[in-house]
């Protein structure tokens, strides 16, 4: 049942109100100057954002990445000025000139907040609902981090206790991803998560009555959230005292995530633009801004007006931040003294280093045996899990198929869950059948820091995840996607479950490394390389997607060059190579068998396994030329998907054995035979390429 917040004293002065109104004017002026943007929401939300930044959150403008800070996520990323004005007022590094440069080339204030670009921005938001799921992931990570370092501490007493605050709009809550994430948050009882809903009833097409009629608060009650409604002031403005009381009530509720509904009027107090869809995504115009300034007591002839008294008042957040961080550092020092082993682990993880000897735990698989790469991945994960406590993850209800269970006896589930393996600090995450939010939650977990996250589903369902995967790449996040059932080789489930275009489509995402190992040993090497790449040695991180087989494939002797993305698996015999066969994943062994036939026919043939095009492209040109000699123009690429990736590697004389249509429901062996993935088909393509190269 929803509740109204009880009265809690808030120290609110005339300078606080002036600072809020200053944020409103700055938002209007910034959009007017550049000629585009979203002023209305930033104007109406100014009291909420100011209350959070100046009165509620524990953070330090001098150290925006302080590990003990509370996190703030602006899921309604189009209202970026809601965040930028508070970062400016609070002294996080933005200055007035940065607001004047809003949405222009090279500025620190791009159209939507970008992680790593602007200090104080915790995540890149823009696609609606992503921020809600990011925040859920951050809340999950905060709990797991506490379990790593301080599990016995009473609630609210650990230096690892902090909260995640998120502001979301109507659009965020209409997107399905927020429903997925909110459902999981309620199930997980994430009491460290507080969401403020900007219930302004306006979207681009006008009043939200055009599209929504459900009771959103009851929906969140059904998810298991603590729900409150904050009424506006009589003039329609948000009420800071009521907001503050609601937040304090939410903070006191530690067994459930909290949802605070705020009825706002977009563009308040603009005399004519308030409560209109035009104020959502368009500049207000000089006359309307001047009228608004008169209402608020600002000089209509001035732009970007900030009084010295206001900026001095808001920048005092720096003093409060230093005090909060000093108190936290004292508590951390006390924890260190009491927990020296955990402190050493904390320092290692903070430094983004892996434990000594971890590579020695990786399994080596016997050559010759048939092993599905998904099964090999599962064995690698369990081996790594034994020595890397910060590694955790799960799948979207496909753990048995994805082989993503790192610990069968320890499920990340809240107190009160009836399952015997439930542990609020458990290692195996059950994301549920929520692929899209799983990916965005993984982003949030990575953004939070101090853990290493992976998550699995079938490769075909990466389509559900794509927007979040794209944001993983955009933010350079060290997340690992475990995508299994990577081709028609999954068999009888048929074309709805058989990925055809997915490998090429995912490779098209800049910054995403797709890895499709040929066998068990390549899988182990791939995991090792991914773990290394997610350390400080590699600088900017990158997400990785493992594409793994359902069916067994032959195992070859391990070759360290697999970590370079492409390497010579079998060299030509009987002279220099006249032909190169390039293959990935389950098609590599078909290329090997084709090579045997070609060699027997007197054609010296090299087989190149290329598990990762992206890793291969990083190598020096000399290495790439050594693997794919420019003089050898007879080439065949083999992959059970569309051939878009391979044209640049085979050239004009080359041929591609690919699948340019959907699959079918049948046994995997039948499908490979019927669709032309056989050694004989590869040999035929090779002879065509040899003939073309000879012309």
N, C-alpha and C positions, 0 to 999 in steps of 0.2 A: 504494500500500500504506500502511495506517495505521501510525503510529509512536507510541511512548511518549516523552514528553519526557525529555530528559536533565536531570540535576540542575543547577540554577542557584541560587546563594545568594540567599535572600530574608531581609532584615532583618525579623524578626517578633517583637515583644515581647509581654509580658503585657498591655500597654495596647492593642496591636492586637487581641488576642483579645477583650479586654473590650469594645472598640469594636464588634467584629463581633457579640458577644452582646447588646450594647446595641441595635444595629439590629434584632435579632430581637425583643427585648422591646418595642421601640417599635412594630414592625409588629403584634404581637399586641394590644397595648394600643389602638392606633389603631382597629383593626377592632372590637374589643370595645366601645369607647366609642360608636361610631356605630351598631353593631349589624349591619353588613353589610360585605362586602369580601372580599379574598383574602389571608389572612395566611400560608398555608402556604408558598407559593413564595418570598415575601419572606424568610421565616425561613431556608429552606434555601439560598437564593442569597446570603445576606449575605456569606459569605467571598469569593465571586467578585466581587460588586459592589464590596466594600471594597478588594480587591486591585487592581481596575482603577482606581478613583478615587484611591486613596491611594498606590499603588506603581507604577502603570504609565503612566497617561495623562498627556500634556502638556496642561495646562489651568490656568486662573487663575480662582479663585472671584470675584475682584474685577472680572473682565472676561469674563463667560460667552460673549460674542460675539467674542472675540479671533479674528481671521482665521486665525492660525497654530495654533489649538488642534486636538487630536484630537477626534473626534466620538464620542459614545456614543448608541446607539439601543437602547431597551428594546422589542424587538418584542413580547414578552409583556406588553403594556400593562396587562392586568388586575392584574399584580403591581406596580402603580405605587409601592407602598411600597418596593420594591427600589431605586427611583430616589430617592424623596423622602427616605428616611433618609440616603442618601449626600449629597444636596444639603444636608441639615441639618447632618450631621456635618462636611462639608467647608467650610461657610460660604458657600454660594452665595446666601444670602438667606432661606432657610426657617429658622424658629425653632420651638421646641417647641410653641408655641401653634398653629402651622400644622399640625403633625402631629395635635394634639388636635382640630383642625377638619376632619379628613379626611372627604371626601365630603359636606361640608355647604355650604349656600348661601354663595356669595361667597368661599370659601376658596381659597388658593393650591394646595391639594392635592385636586383633583377626582378622581373615581373612576378615570379613565385620564389619563395625562399629556397636557397640551394645550400645543402650541407657541404661544408668544406670551403665554401666561398665567402661566407659572412660569419664572423664570430658571433656565437650565441644562437645560431640556427642549428637545431638538433637533428633535423631531417629535411630532405627535399620533399616538399608537398606541392600539389597541383592537381593531379588526378584525384577527384573527390573520394573520400573514404579511406584512402591509403594511410593518412595520418592516424586515423582511429586504430587501424590494425598495427601500425608502427608502435603506437602507444601501448597497445596490449602486449606486444612483444617486449617492449622495454620493461613493463611491469613483471612479466614472466622472468626476464633476465635478472631483474633486481632480486627476485625471490631465490633464484638459483644461485646467484652470487652470494647471497647471505648464507645459503646452505653450504657453500664451499668454505667460507671463511669464519662464520660466526653463528652456527646453527642453534646453539644452546641459549643464546641471549634472549631475554624477555622482550616482548613486543615493544618497539620504540626505544630500546636502550642500546642498540648496536650502531656502530659507525656506518654499517652497511644498510641501515634503514633510511629510505628516502621515498619520495612520491613522484608520480608522473601525472601532470596536468595537461589536459587537451581541450582545445576549443574546436568544436565542430559545428557546421551549419546544416541547414535543411538538406542541401545537396549531398553532403557527406552521409547523412543518415538514410537517404534514398538509395544510395549505391549498395548493392548486395554485399560487397566486401565488408562494410561496417556491420551488417547483420551477422555475418559469419564470425567476425572478430568479437563482437559484443556477446554473442552466445557463448563463445569459448571463455571470455573473461568472467562471465557470470558463473559458468561451470567451475572454473578454476578459483573462484572466490578471491579475486585479485583486489584486496582491500587497499592496495597502494596506488590505485588508479582512480582519478577523478576527472570526469568528462563534463564540460560545460557546453550545453546545446544552445546555440543562437537561434532561437525560435522566432525568426522575423517574418515568416509567412511570405517571403519574396524570393523568386528565382528569375532566371532570365526571361521566361515566358509570362511573368506576372505573378499574381497571387498563387500560392502553392495549392489552393483549392483546385487548380487545374489538374493536379496529378496525385494529391495525397489526401486521404481522409481518415487514416487510422489514428488511433490514440497512441502516440509515440511513447508517452510515459508508461502506459500499461504494457506496451511491448517490452520496455526495459525492465519493468517489474517482473514480467514473465521470464526474462533472461536471468533473473536472480540478482538484479542490481538494487542498491539503495537509491531511491528516487525522491527528489525534492523539486518543488516549483518555487521560483523566485518571482514575486510580483514587481512590476515596475513602479516608479514613482507616479504621482498623480499627473505629472506633465508628460509622461511617456518615456522618460529617460530611465536607464538602468539604475538600480538603487545599490550603491556600493556597500552600505551597511547590511542590507539583506543578502547580497552576494557573499560578503565576508562571513556572515553567520552561517550561510549554507555550506561554504567551504569548510568552516570549522566543524560543522556537524558531519560532513563527509570524512574529514580527517579522523574523527573519533570513531567512525565505522570501519573497523579493520578486517571484518569478515566478508565484506562484499565490496565490489567496485561501486562507485557512486556516480549518479547521473543527476545533473542540475539543469533544469529547464529554465531559460531566461527569455521572457517575452520582450523583444526589443523592437524598435521602430527604425528601419534602415534609414541612414542619412540624417538621423536626428541631430540637431534641431533645424536643419535646412527648411525654410518656410514653405517652399513649394515642391522640393525634390523628395522630402521625407516620405517614406512608405510607398515609393514608386519603383517599378522595375528599372527605370532609366538610371536610378542612382546606384544600381548594382554594378554596372559595367561601363559607365560613361562618365566623363568629366561633368561637373555640375554647371559649369559656365561662370563667367566672371560676375555677372549680376547676382546669381544665386549664392556664390561664395561670399560676395560683399554683404548680402543680406544676412547670411549666416553669421558672419563676423560681427555684425551689429547686434544680433540677438545675444551673442556670447560676450559682448563687450570688448571686441578687438577692433583695431583700426582697419576699416575696409580698404584703405589705400595701401596698406602694407601686405607683403607676402612673407611667408615663413617667419612669422613673428614669434619670437621666444624671449621672454623677459629674463634678465639675469637672475631675478629671484626664483623663478620657476626652475631654471636649469641647475642652480645651486641646490635647491631643495631636492630635486630628483636624483642628482648625482651623489647625494648623501647616501644613496644605496650602496656606494662603494665602501663607506665606513661600516655599515651594517654587514655587508658581505664579508669584509675582512674579519670582523668579530665572529661571525658564524663559522668561517673556515678555521679560524684559530681554535674555537671551541671544539670543532670536529677533529682537528689535528691532535688536540690534547686527548680526546677519547680514542683516537686511533693509536696514539703512542701507548696508552694504557692497555689497549687490546694487544698490541705488539708484545708488550712485556709478558702478558698472560698467555700468549699463543705464539711462541717463537717459530714453530714449524709451519703453522698456517701463515704467519707473516712472511716467511721465506717464499712460500708458494704464491702469496699475493704479489710480492715483488717480482717474481719470475713472470707471472701472468700479466702484470701491469707493464712489464718491459716487452711484452709480446714475444716471449721466448718459449721454446719447447723444453721439456725436461730432458736431462742428460740420458742418453742411451735409448731414447724412444724408437729410433729407427731399427734397432736390433730386435724389437718385438714384432716387426712386420713379418708375416708368413711368406715363405717361399714355396711355391707349388711345384709338384713333381711334373716334369715334362711328360707329355704323352696322354695324360688323363684328360677326360672330358669334363669340364666344369663350366657352369653358367657364370658369367661375369657378375651377375647379381649375387650369387652365392659367395663368390670370392670376395666381393665387396663387404658382405656381411661378416665374413671371417676377419677381414682387415679391421673393420670397425670395432669388433669385440677385442681384438688385440690392442688397438690404439686406446680404447676405452680403459683398459687396465692400467695404463701408465699416464694418460692425459686427462685428469679429472675435469678440466674445463670444457672438454668435448662432450656435447650432448645433442640430442635431436630425436627425430621420430618420423612419422609419415602421416599422410592424410588417410588413415584407416586402411593402409595397405602394407603394414609392417611385415606380415608373413610373406607377401609377394616381393616387397622391396628389399627385404633382409636388412631393415634399419633398426632393429632392436639392439641397442648397445648393452642393455642390462635387463634381462627378463624379470628380475626380482625387484626392480626399482622404477616405478612409473611416476612421472611428474603429475601428481594429483593432490588436491587440497585435503586438509584434515576433514574427516567426516565421510570421505569416499569409502564405500564398502569393499572395494577390491583389496585383496590381501597384499598386493604388491604396491599399493598406494603409498606415496611418500611425498610430502609437500616440497621436498628438495630432491626429488627423484630425477633420474637421468634420461628416461625414455618418455618423450612427449607424444601424447595422443592428440594430434591436431583435429581429428575428426574429418569428416568428408567436406573439407573446407579448403580446397587447394589455393584459391586466390588469397584468402587471408593468411594461410600458412606462409606463403612467400613473403607477404608484407610483414608478418610477425617476425619472420626470420631476419628481415631487414632491421626491424626494431631491436631485436636481440643483438645483432651485430653492432648497431649504433650505440647501444647501451654500453658495450665493452665488457671485458673481463671474462668472456666465454667464447667458445667456438661452436657454431651451430651448423647443422645439416638437416635436410628434410626431404622426404621422398614421396613420389607417386609414379604413375605410369607416364612415359614420355608423351603420349598423346594428350594427356591432361595438362601439359605445360601450357597449352592454349589458355586454360583457365587462369594461369599464373602470370601471363605474359607481361601485363603492365607492371606488376611488382618486380618481375625479373629485370625488366628494362630499367627500373629505378635502382635495383641492385647495381647494375652496370654504371648507371649515371653517377652513383655515389661511391663507386669503387669499393663496395662492401665485401668483406671476406666471408661470404656465405657459400655453402655447397649444396647444390641440388642433386639429389639421387634419383635419376629418371630411369626406370627399368622398363622391360617389355618394349625394346627399342626399335622393333621392325615387324614386318609380316611374320617373323619368326615366333611371335607369340601365338600364332595359329588360329584355333577355332573360334575365338571371340569375334573375329571378322573385322571388316573395314572400319567400324566405329571405334575400335580400339587399336588399330594398327597405324602407327605414325608413318607418314610418307613424306610430307613436306617439312616436318618439324626440325630435322637436323639443319637443313639449309636455312630455314627461317630463324632458328636460334643463332646460328653463326652470323646472321646479318645484324645482330645486335652489337653495336660497338662496345668493346670492353668486357664482353662475356666470353669466357673460355669454355668451349664445348669439348669434352673428352670422351671418346668412344673406344675403349680398350678392346684389343683383339682377344685377350685371354686372361686367365687368372693372374699371371705374373705382371702383365701390363696393368691390370687393375690395381695391384698392390703398389706398383711404381707410381701410378697416377695419384693414388691417395697420398703417397709420400710427398710427391711434388706439390700437390695442393696444400698440404699442411705446411710445407716450407714456404710456399708463396704467400701464405697468410701470416707470415711473421714480418718483423721490421726490416729484415734483410732486403726484401723486395720493394720497399717503399710503398707506393700507392697500391692498395689491394685491388682485387678483382674477384667477382663471383665466378664460380665454376659449376658447370653442369655435366654430371657423369651420365652417359647413355649406356645402359647395361642390358645384357641379353637375358631373356627368360630361359632359352635353350642352352644346353651344354655345348661348348666349343673346345677344340683341342688345345692343350696347353703346350707352349714352347718354352725353351730355356729363357730365363730373364735376361733382358738387354737394357742396360742403363740408359742407352740413348732414347728409350721410349719417353723419357722426361723432356726430350727436345722436341717432342710433338710428331716427328717423323724420322724414320731410320731404316736402314737396310736390314730386313729380317732374314732374307736368303739372297746370297750373292749369285750372280750368273756364273756358270761353269762352262769350261771349254772355250774361253776367250772373253773379250770385253762384251759387256751387255749390249745386245741389239734391241732389247725390249725391256720396258719397266712396267710392272704391274703395281698399281697403288690401290690399297684397300683399307677399310676400317672395320672394326668390330667383328661381327660374325661372318663377314665376307672374306676376311683375311685367309682363313684356311681354304676357302675355295680358290683364291689366287695362288696359294701354295700348291694345291693339287693341279691347277692349270699349268703352273711353272714346270711341274714334273713332266707333263705331256709335251710341253714345248721344248724342254731340254732333251727329251727323248727323240724329238724330231729334229734336233740339231740347232735349235734357236737358243742361244745363251740369254737367259731371262733373269732379271732381278725382281724381287718382291720387296716393296716398301710398305711397311705398316705405318699409317699416319693417324694415330689416335687423336691428335689435336692439331687442327690447321692453325689455330691461333698461336700455340706454342712454337710450331714449326716456323711461322712467319717472324717470330722474334729472333731467330738464329741469324748468325752472320751469313752473308751471301755465299761465302766459300763453303760453308757447311751445307747449305741448301743445294748448291751446285754439285757437291760431292754425293748427295743422296739422289738428286734428280739431275743427272748430267745434261747440260743444254744440248750436247751433240746427239743425244739419244732422243729422237723425236717420235719414235714408235712407243706409244704409251697407252695403257688402258687403266681407267679408274673404275673401281667396283664398290658400289654401296647400295644397299637395299632401301633407297629413297630417291627423291628427285635429284637429278644430276647437277643442279645449279652450282654447287660448290666447285666442281671439278674441271670446268672448261679451262681455267687459267693454268691448270697443272698439266693437262694433256695436250693443249695446243691444237693447231689445225689438223695435224695428222693423227691425233689421238682419238680414242673411242671411249665412251662411257657406258658401262653396264649399270643401268639404273632402273628405277620404277617411276614412271611418269603418270601413274594412275593409282586409284585406290586399290586396296587389297581385297581379300575374300575370306570366307570362313572355311577353313580346311586345316588339316595337319600341316605343320610347318614344312616338313620335307616335301609335301605335295606342292605347297605354295612356291617354294624356292624353285622347284623343277618347272612348274607351269609358267612362272613369271621370268624364267630365263636366268636364274642365279645358280648356274652349274659350272663346273670346270670346263665343260665342252663349249658353253656359250662364251666364256671368257676367252678360250682359245680361238674361237671364231672371230671375236672382236679383235683379238691380237693380230690375227692374220690380215684383217682389213687395215689395221693401223700400220703394219709392216709394209703393206702394199702402198698405202698412201704416203708413207715416209720415203719410199723408194722412188716416187715420181719426180 
